[in-house]
Amino acid sequence: MKRSVLLVIALAFAALFFGAELPEAHACTPPVGGHPVYSIAHRVRQSDVVLEGTVKAVEGQSDFNQTAVVDVAQYLKGKGEPTVKISGFGTTALCLTPISVGQRAIFFAEQGSDGTLRAKHFSFADASVDATPAALSAVRAALQAGDPLGGATQFARTPVPTNVTIVLDWTPNTNYIGVYVARAKGYYAEANLNVTIQPAGDIAADQVVASGAAQFGFSYQEGLTYSRAAGVPVVSVAAIIQHNTSGFVSLSHKKPLKRPADLVGARYGSFGSPVIEQAVLGALIACDGASGGVEMRDIGFVEPFPLMERDQIDVVWIFYGWDGIRAEQRGLKLDMLMLKDFTNCVPDYYTPILTTSERMIAEQPEVVRAFVQATARGYADAIANPSEAARILLEAEPDLDADLVRASAIWLAEQFQAEAPQWGIQRAEVWQAFTDFMVKAGALESPIDSAKAFTNDFLPRAN
């Protein structure tokens, strides 16, 4: 009891010292669900100065107002002197960011009217991050990227209330998180839409959308390319993730997978699209100078890792941001061939994507525009505040693993937009390169008209 009273007094004194500059997130008792976690991209966008440097000295004795004297290696955002002072650090007991002499980090700071720098806090101990290659890459990507909403501040709505359905193409996961956020935060309601989220079923989502049973759906570029080649009139209206975050994975102690040639002879757990899967696998193997194939075993929506542990399959194709993180949380040691590392073999492509039908575009473009723009708002929020987005998804799908959802949402916050000028944008050269690849790999007899397979016309635009 005594300790609690002292802590309250300390917090009150700290708040007075900072002149109410600390946001409400600075509560030393974690809120329900834990402290919110902000992505590096969010911190970059909201900070005046972002720099990489080493702490050469720490000034100030108080736990709530230490100053870092930093030798600057580089200014990533903003500019200043080669040695600077950044105040506002402290102890994690006060939910501030601790500093120490010799610490190498990326610092996020706000600039006062007098030019002084103060640590920019968003939540719990997050005014700096270790200066790892991954963190530096995330900062640079955020600096290259623009506003997720393309500068838009007003969004389309339908003239009359409209019911629409969006069908998932897999079991609920964080790839779909923006739709759940848009629904929960009222963005669809503001667009005059009543949105139903339909689980994946036995019929492919592309077919469901083309039939009109659902107005929108989730798919992936390799699947939609194959669908259009078969005459299915579906169109991608947004890229959910800018780059391919999928890859082929094995349990390292059972089936070492160090290079594509190691795929030869493996028992592969197929998700039910053998033509596409064999085309990608075959291209990887051939690109490594090997010959042969894999043994296909259809596993559908079944979780793959228990099958791998029971020696029923050796290799499976997963999204790292979901099943890869899930496996790591379970302590499984994986070998993984990420497709982004083999773009000389299989070109980069969009997966997943948001789709609608040619009929919807022709007959109800105002509905398509309203839905896409409201969905974009949901993903923009998931980029800016992944912890809140995770909470929303868990409220809608409480059977999901909460730790997995939170970790995945944080990881994907850096991937949804990456370096693109806004969320959802698609490039013609990406579609054309993958179409050409499918033909070369023998998955298509002739190329599709890739220009008709996607459109950016319904994304938000600055007013």
N, C-alpha and C positions, 0 to 999 in steps of 0.2 A: 504493500500500500504506500509506504513511504517513498519507495523508488518511483512509483507511478506519479506521485505528486511532484517530485523533483523533476521528472521528465516533462510534465506539463509546464512547469515553470520555465524550464530551459527552452522549450519550444516557443512559449509566449515571448520570452526575451529575444530569441532569434528572430521571430516575426517582427518585433519592434525594430530590431537592428536593421533588418532588410527593408524596412519601410513598406511592408506588405508586398515585396517583390516576389516572394516565394509563391508558386502556384499551389492550388489546393492539393495537388498530388503529393506534396511534401508532408505526408503524415507518416510518422515513424511506426505506427501500427499499420501493417499492410492492409489495404481494403480487401473486401471479398474478391477472391480470384487473384490476389497478389497485386503488386505495383504495376501500373501500366508500363508497357515497354514500347519505346518509340524507335522506329527504324533509323538507320544512318541517313537515309534520304530525307526523312522528315527533319532531322536535326540540322542537316546541311541547309535545307530550304529556310528554316526558321532562325538561323544564326547569322549575325552580321559578319563575323570573322571565323574562318576555319583554318587552323594551322597545324602542321606537324612539327614537333620539337621535343627537346629534352629539358626536364626540370633541373636547373643548376642550383637553385636555392629555394627555401620555403620561408616566408616572412609571416610574422604574426603568431601569437601564442594561443589565441582563442580557437575553440573547436568549430566555430561557425563562421569564421572569416579569415581563413588562411589565404595568402597570396603566393602564387607560383611565379618564380622568375624563370622564364623559358628562353633557351637558346633556340631560335627558329631555324628549322631545316628548310621549310618551304611554306609559303602561304597558298593554301588550296582555294580559299575564298577571301576576298579583301586584301589588304596590304598593310604594311607597317614596318617597324624597325627590326633589325636582326636579333635583338634581345628585347623581350616585352615582359610586363607584369600583368598577370590575370588574377583578379581577386575573386572571392566568393566560394572558395573551396572549403572543405571541412571534414567532418567525420560522418561515416554511414549511420552512426547513432542518431544523427540529425537529418538523415536522408540526403546528405550532400555527397560530393565526390571527393574521396581522399587523394592526396598527392604526396609524393616522396622524392627526395633528391635522386637524380639518375633515372627517373621514370621517363620512358620514351612513349609518346602518345600523340593522338590527334585530339586537339582541344577545340571545343565549340564555345564561342564567346559572343556576347552582345557588347555594343560600343556605346558608351555614354556620350553626352553632348560635349564633354570636355576631352573626348578622345580616349579615355581610360577604358580598359577591357574588364569585363566581369564574366565569370563562368555562366554559361547558358544552361540552366537546368530545365529538364522536361519532366522527370519523374525521379526515380531513385538512383543516385550515384551514376548519372549518365552524361555529365558535362565533358567527359573525355572517353576515349576508347583506345585500347592498345593499337599501336601503329603497325598492324599486320598487313601483308600484301592484300588480303581479302578486304580489310577495312578501307585501305587506300583505294582499291578498285571500286568499292561501293561509293565512296565519296566522289570519285571522278565521274562515275556513271550518273550520280545525282546532279552533278554540275552540268553535265551535257544534256540531261533531260529537261524538258519544259514542264509547265503546269499540266497535271494529269487531265484536266478538263479543257485544255486548249485555250485558256483565258476566258472561257464562258462563265457568265454569272446569271444568265437566264436560260431556262431549259424548256424544251417542247412539251406540250400536253395535248391530249386528244380533245376534240370539241365536245364529245359526249363520253360519259363513263363507259369503259370498255373492259370486258373480261378477257384475259389472255392467259395462256399456259406456257410454261417453259419446261421442257423435258430434260432431265439429266442423262448423261451417257455412261455413268458409273455410279457406284455407291456414294453417298454424300461425303464430301471432303472439302478442303480449303481451296481447291481450284474454283469452286462455285461461290466462294465467300461473299463476293460483291453483290450477288443477287439477294442473298439473305440480308445483307446490310441495307440494301436499297429498300427492301420490303419492310424491315423493322423500323427504319428511320423515316418512313413516310415518303420516300422519293417517288415510289410508284403511285402512291395516293395523290401526290402533288401533280403527277403527270396524267391524272384522271384514269388510272389503270388499276384494276383488281387482278393481282398476279397469283396464280397457283403454280407451285413448284411440284412437278410430277416426277416420281422416282423412275430410274431406268427400268426397262422391262425386257422382254424377250425380243422385241422388235427394235432394230437399230434406230437411234435418235434421228438420223437423217431421214429415214423412211417415215417416222412419225411426223416430223415437221413437213415433209413434202406432201403428206396425205391431208394435212390441215387439222389433224387430231391435236396437235400443239402448234402454236404460232411461232414459237422460238425454241431453240435447243442448244445443247453443247455438243461439240464434235471436235475433230482434229483434222489438220490439213491433209494428212495422208488418207484419212477416211473420206473426207469430202471430195478430194480429187478423184478417188475411185468411184464415189457415188455419182459425180457428174459425168464421168466417162460411161457410166451405166444408164445415163439419162434421167437421173434423179435431180429435180430442179431446186437444189438448195444453194444458198449463198452465205458466205461468211460476212458478217457485218462488224466484227471486232475481233482482234487478237486478245485473248485473255492474258497470255504471257508472251513477252516479246521474243524470247528465244527458247529453243528446245531444252528443257530441263530433265529429259528422260534419258534412260540408258539401260544397258543389260547388266544384270547383277547375279552374283553367285555367293554362296557361303565359302569364304576363302579356305577353310580347313577341309571342305568336301570337294570343291571343284575350283581350283585356282584359275583365275581369269585375269591374266596380266596383259593380254593383247588379243585382237580379234581372232587370230588363228586358233586360240584356245577354245573358241566356240565350236569347232569341228567335232562332231560326234556327241555333243551335249544333248541331254534330254531337256527340251525347251518347253516351258509352260505357256502355251498360247492363250491369248484372250479372245480368240475366235475370228481373227482376220488373217488367215494364213497367207493369202497372196501378198498382202502388204508386209507382213512380218518376215516372210521368206525373202522378199526383195531387199529389205533393209539388212537382214542378217547376211544374206549372200553377198551384198555389196561390201560389207565390213570385212568378211572373210577374204574375198577376192582382193580387196585393197591391201591386205596384209600379205599377199603373195601366196595364200594357201588355197586349197581346194577341198571340196566336201561340203556337207551341210549339217543340219541339226535334226534330231528326232523330235517331231512335233507332238505335243500332248496337250489337248484342249483342257483348260482348267476354268474358263469362264471368269466369274467374279470372285472365285474362292481366294482367300488370303494365301499368298504364295509361300511365305516363309515356313509355316508348319509342313508343307509338302516338301520343301527342300530339306528340312531337318529329318524328315522320315525317308529321305532318299527316293522320293517319287519323281522329282524333277531336279535338274541341276542349275538351270538358268531361267530367268524371267525378265521381262521388260517392264520397268517401273518408272514412275515419276519420283525423282529424288525427294522433292518437297513434301511427299507424303509417306510412301512406303520406305524410302531410304532413311528418313528421320525416324520412322517407327522402328526400323530394325536397329538403328544405333541406340535408341532409348532402351531397347530390350537387351543390349549388350552383344548383339550379333556382330561378328567381324565379316565385313563384306569386301568382295572385289567387284569393282564397277567400271564398266566402259561407258562413259558419258558421251552421248552423241555429239555434244558441242565440241568435244576434243577430236572429232573425226569428220569435220566438215569437208575435208578433201575427198572423203569417201561417200558420205551422205550429206547433202547440203542442209543447212539450217532451215527450219520451217516452223510454222506456228502451231502450237499444240498446248492447251486446247483453244478452241475458237467459239464464238457466239454466232449462231446461224438463224436464218429465217428462210422462207420460201420465195421463189420468184413471184408467186401469186400475191403474197403479202406486200411485197415491194411495189407491185403494179397497182394493186387495188386498195391498199391501206397504208400508204407511205407515212401518213401522220402517226399511225400507231407504231410503226417500226421506229420512227424518229423518237417518239416519246419514250418508248421502251429502252432503246439503246442509250439515250442520254441519261435516263434515270439510273440505268445499270452502271454507266460510267461514273456517276456520282458515288455509287456504292463501292466501286473499286478504288476510286480516289480516296475515300475514307479508309479503306482497308490498307492502302499504301501509307497514309498519314498516321493511322492509329491501329496497328495490327492487334494489339491486346483487346481493344474494344470490339473489333471485328470478330475476334475469336470468341469473346463472350456471347455475342449475338448468335453466332453459328451454334454454339453449345446450347443456348436456350432453345433453339429450334430443333436441334438434333442431340438430345441429352445422352443418347447411348454412345456417342463418340468419345474417344479417349481424350480427356481434357488436356493433359500434358502434351499430347501429340498435336492437338489443334492449336494450342498456343505457340508451340515451337515452330510449327509449319507456317502459321500466319506471319510470324516474325520473319522467317526466311523468305517467304514469297513476297513480302512487302518490297523487297529490293528487286524482285524479278518481274512483277506485273508490268511495269513500264520500262525498267532498265534505262537505257540512254535515249529512248524514243522521245520525239517532241511532245507526245501526249499518249495517255493510255488508249489502247485499242487500235492504234494506227497500223496499217498493213502496207507492205511495199510490193509493187508489181514484180520486181526481180526475184523476190523470195518465192512467190507463187510460180513464176516461170521456171526457175531453177529446179524446183522440186518436181514439176510436171515433166521436165526433160529427164530428170533422174528416173522417174517411174517408167518412162518409155524405154530408156536405156537398160533398166533392170529387168524388163520384160513383164512388169506388172500392168502396163497399159499397152494396147496395140498401137494407139496413136495418141498424140497430145490433146489435152482439152484446151479450150479457149480460156486460159487462166484469167484474162481480164474480166470475164463474166463470173468467175468463181468467188470474187470478193468485191467489197465496196467500202470506202471510207465516208460515203456521203451522209451517213446518219449520225456520225460522232458529233459531240458538242463542238461549237465554234464560238469564237469571241463575238460579242454583239457589235 
